[in-house]
Amino acid sequence: MRDPARILVVDDVADNVEILRMRLTALGYEVVVAEDGEQALAQVAATLPDLVLLDIMMPKIDGLEVVRRIKADRNLPFIPVILVTAKVSPKDVVAGLDAGGDDYLPKPIDHGALVARVRAMLRIKALHDEVHALNQGLAAKVTAQVDEIERVNRLRRFLAPQLAEAIVSSGGDEKILQNHRREVAAFFCDLRGFTSFSETAEPEDIMALLSEYHGAVGPLIRKYEGTLDRFTGDGMLVFFNDPVPCPDPAARAAKLALEMRDAVAKLVPVWTRRGHALGFGIGMAQGYATLGRIGFEDRFDYTAIGAVINLAARLCGDAKDGQILVTGRLATEIEDIIEMEDLGEREVRGMSRSIAVHNLVRVKD
């Protein structure tokens, strides 16, 4: 509520208006006036008073209809209305309150009663405005929190949760998901023999096995803060150093690969006892890719495109059960921390020339 409060005085008798104006001005209030119901509605819309002193018996539009329209207008803030009238029978009071009036002031107006009622209504107005402001603040906070949750959930579809939350909490926006080019360590893995297994197994068995597989390797991707591009049944594409850069993408990819290999190795005996002949292979490469968000309004994915992605997929396809095949470029990044087996030069499908390939064995002591 403004200070001083603005009060609208409405009466078709000029002397009554002048008396109220002088008394209220002397009390320190700002006063605006109207001579009939039409002017009253126009003044309410134009000046948004903090209180209206409204005569009931007026030409054109009477006070009861004026207060009905004020209270029904959702574009107006809460404005208390004191009905001023010489008609003070119980029936008249009920009619006025039922129309939306907040209080009654009988004519002739007693100065003490005027002061008390005006102050009481302005206190109610101030409290109402305070509650309204608090509610607006809470609504804004809730909206902001909902927006933040939605942003986190969008980012968590392809980022580790801690990365998604860090981006949002630091004030970062989703511009990082726009198309760009960056060097990444690309990681591709899948199950050996899964195609043959899925051709003969019951759908429930396939879903149960995939649930065990994803449950074992998913937390490891989150642990090393990899970006999960996609699931393709048993296959997964993960890359490091995007959209959030990291200082050691090759090392993270290598450590993830070794832990993932060991995690799946623990599941293989269980699957074997069920009659499922499955293994696990990984391919990794390092190089530049184009990355960004693709899709449409209701479904977006974040993906990487480029030769490095294709190379990781080809190496994964060539890997035998338990192998982690990496390019020579990536191997040079991790040779100080990872023990490797040099497999020499290899022809890789889709590549114009042979490349150096290594198999990761273990993390060095």
N, C-alpha and C positions, 0 to 999 in steps of 0.2 A: 504494500500500500504506500502511496506517495505521502510526502510530508511537505506542506500541510495537506490534509485530506481535502478532496474535492467533493462538494455536496451539490446535487442538483435539486433546486426548489421548483415545484410545478404547481401552479395555481392560476386560475383564470381571473382572479381578483388581484389587481395590481397592488393594492394596499397590503394585502396578506403577503404577497411576494416581497415587498419592500421591508416589512417588519422582520420576516425570517432572514432576509439577506443581511440586514443590519445586525441582528443578534448573532448570527453565525460568523459574520466577518469579525465582529468584536471578539469572538472566541478564538480567532486565529485560523479559521477555515477558509478555503477558496470556494466561492459560490458561483454557480452558473444557474440560469433561470430558463423557464419555459412557461408559455401562457396557456397551452392546451395539450391534449394527448398526442397530437401529431408532432408538435414541437418537442415534446418530451422524448418520444422515440428517436427523433433525429439527434437530439442532444446526447442521449445515452450512447448512440452509435458513434458520435463524433468525439465526445469528451471522455467516455468511459469513467463516469464518476464513481467514487468510493461509497456513496450513499445517495439515495433518492428520497426526498420528502414529497409525497405525492398526494395531491388533493383527489378525492374520489369523484365529486360532482363537477364535471367539466363538459364543455361542448365538444362536438365531433367524436372524440374517443374518450370514454370515461376512464377514471383511474383504475377500475378493476380490469378492464381490457388491456390497459397499458401494462400493468404489472404481469398479466398473463403472458403478453408478448415478450416482455423482458426475460422472464423466467424460462420461456420456451426457446429462446434464441441460444443455440449451442455455441455460437461464435463469440458470445459475450462471456466475460469472467463472472464470478459470483459477485452480485451487487445487491446488498440489502436494501429493502424498501420499507419505509415507514409510511403507512397510510394516514393521511390527515383529513379528518372529517368531523362534521357536527353530528353525524348519525352514529351513535355508539350503542345501539341496542345489541343484545346478544346475537340476534340474527344477522345484523350488519357486520359485526366483528367476525363471525364464522364465515360469512361470504368473502370478506376481505382476506382472511387467512387462507381460505380454500383457494382463492385466486393466485396466491403466492406471496402475499404480503408477509413481512417478517415481524412487524409490530404495528401498534395503533397509537395515534396521538390525537386526542379530542380537541375540537375547537370550542371556545377560544383557547388558544395555546398558552399553557402555563410555562413560564420561562424555566423553572426548575425541572419540570417534566421534560421539556425540550432538551435541555442540556444532558440529563440523565440518559434519555433514550438514544440521543445521537452518540454519546460516548459508548454506550453499551453496543450499539450496532457497529460502530467503527472498531471496537475491540474484536467483535466476531469477524468482521471483514479482515482485520490484520491476522488473526489466527488462521482463518481460511486460506489467506494468501500464503502464509508460512507453510501450512500443510501442503498446499498445492505445489509450492516451490520444492519442498522435500520430495514429494511424489514424482515431480518431473526429474529431479536429480537422480532418484532411484531408478526411474524408467530409463534414463540415459545410461546409467551404469549397467543395468540389466541388458540393454541393447548392445552396449559395447562388449559386455562379457559374452553374450550370445555370438556376436560377430567374431570375437576372438576364438571362441570354441569352434566355430565353423571353419575359421582359417586354419586352426591347428589340425582339425580333422582332415581338411583337404590336404595339408602338407604331410600328415602322418600316413597318407595312402602310399607315399613313396619314400618318405624320410623316416629315420629313426625318431621315435617320439621325443627324445631329448633335444634333437636338432630342430624339429618342428616347433616345439615350445620355446626354444631359445630364439628362433627367428621372430616369432610373434612378440615375445616379452621384450625383446630389444627394440621393438618398433619397426622391424623390417617388414617390407611388404612383399607381395607376390610378384614383383617385377623380376625377382631372381629366377622365376620360372619361364620368362620369355626366352625366345630362341637366341642361342649364343653358341660360341665355339670354345672348347676348353680341352686340355689334356686330362685324360682319365685313365684309371686302371679298371679295365672291364673284366668281369668275372661271370662265367657261364657254367652251369652245372646241370646234370640230370642223372636219372637212374639208368643203368645198363639193363637191357632186357625188359624195360617197362612196356614197350609196344606189344611184344608177344604176350606178356602177362595180361595186359588190358584187353586183348582180343579174346581171351578165354575165361577170365575171372568174372565173377559176379560183380555188378555195379557196387553193391554194398561193400565187398571186399576191397575194391579199388579205392572207394572213398575212405575206408578205414585205414588203409595203408598210406594214402596221401596225407591223412590227418596226422599219423605218427611221424611221417617224414617231415612235413612242414613244422610240426611241433618241436622237432629236434633241431632243425636248422634255422628256423625263424628267429629265435632269441639270439643266436650267434650273429646274425646280420645286424640286429639292433645293437648288440654289444660293441661291434666294430664300427658302428655308425655308417653302414653302407646305405646307398640309395637303391631301393628295390624297384626295378623297372617293371617287371611283369612275371606272372606265373603262366606257364604254358603246360599245364598238367604236372608232369614231374620236373620240368625244366624251369630254371630261374636265371634271370639276368640281373646282376648287381653291379653297380659301378661306384667308384670312389673319387673324391675331389670335386663333386658337383651334386647339387647346386651350392652346397656349402664347401668351400675349399678346405683341404686338410694338408698338413705338412708331409705326411707319409702315406700316400694312397697305395703304393705298391706293397709296403710292409703290412698295412692293414688287410689288403686283399689276400696276401700270402698267409697270414696268421689265421684269417677267417677260413681259407681253404683247408688248412691242416686240421683245424678244429672241426670243421664240417665233415671232412673225410672220416675222422675218428668217431664222430657222433653217429654217422650213418653206419659205420662198421659195427657198432653195437646193436643196431637194428637188424642187420642182415641175418644173423643166426636165428632170430625170431621169425623172420620172413621165410627162411629156409625150412624151418620146422613146419611151417604152414604149407610148404610145397611151392613157394615162390622163389624162382631163381633170379635174383636181382643183384646188381652191383651199383657202383657209383663212380662217376668221373667228372673232372673239372678242367676247364680251359681258361687261360687268362692271357691278356695282352695289354700293352700300354701304348697310348697314342691319342691323337686328337679326334674328337667327335663333335657333331652338332647336337645340341641338347635343347629341350624345351617341352612345353605342354602341347598336347594334341588332343583332339576330341571335339565334342560339341557341348552345348549348354548344360545338359543334364549329366554328362559323363566326361571327365577329363582324365588323362593319364600323362605322366611325365616320362619321356623316353629319350634315348640316345641313338643316333644314327651315324654310321660311318664305317670305314674299313676295319677299325680296331674292334668294333662290336662283332662284325662278321668273322674276324680272325679268332676271337675268343670262342665263338660258337663252333668254328671248324675244329679248333684244338680240342674242345670238349667232345665233339663227335669222334675224334681220333683216339681219345684217351681210353685206356683199358681200365678195368675195375680197379679202383684204388689209386689211379694215377692223377696227378695234377700237372698238366702240361702248360708251360709258360713260354713266352717268346724270349729271345736273347735280350731284347731291350729291357723287359721287365726284370729278367734275371740279374742284370747288372745292378739294378736298384736295390736288390735284397741279398746279394751274395755275402754280405758281412753278417747277416743274421739268420739266413736260412741255408740248410744243407741241401744240395741239389745234385741230381744226376744229369750229366750232359748226354743228350740223345743225338747230338750232331745235327746236320742239315736235313730238313724234311720238305717234301713236296706237300703243300696243303691245298686242298681242293678250293678253287676259286681264286688262288693267288698266282700271280704271273711268274714268281720266282720262289725258290726254296728259302726257308727261314731256319734259323737256329732255334732248337727246341730243348727245353730242360724239364725234368720231372722233379717236383719238390718232394723232399724226403721228410725233413723234420726241422724244428727250430734248433739252432745251435745253442749249446750250453753257454 
